Amino acid sequence: MAISVRLKADDEMFLRDYAKSKNMSLSELLRSSAIERAEDELDRKIYDEAMADYESDPTTYSTDEVKKRLGL
């Protein structure tokens, strides 16, 4: 699937130069940057949810306690 992105000339030149310095095409740079950004935002959302769960119940268990509870 192809996607078109409109850039100002100076932004395009900057990104092309940066991509070249990383031995990447502009397309590869934009694709990897977009995916990395989305993954980072998802990771942050998951972290925030986990911290909210922990703050509502800060009970923790050691590895030995988990093994015992699971019968391992």
DAMO-V742236 format. One line per field, one symbol per residue. ss: DSSP state (~ for helix, > for strand, _ for the rest). psi: psi as a letter, one per 30 degrees, with the letter a starting at -180 (. if undefined). A space follows every 10 residues. Layout:
# DAMO-V742236
ss->???
psi->???
This chain:
# DAMO-V742236
ss->________~~ ~~~~~~~~~~ ~____~~~~~ ~~~~~~~~~~ ~~~~~~~~~~ ~~~~~~____ __~~~~~~~~ __
psi->kkkkkkklee eeeeeeeeee fghlleeeee eeeeeeeeee eeeeeeeeee eeeeffjgkl kleeeeeeef h.
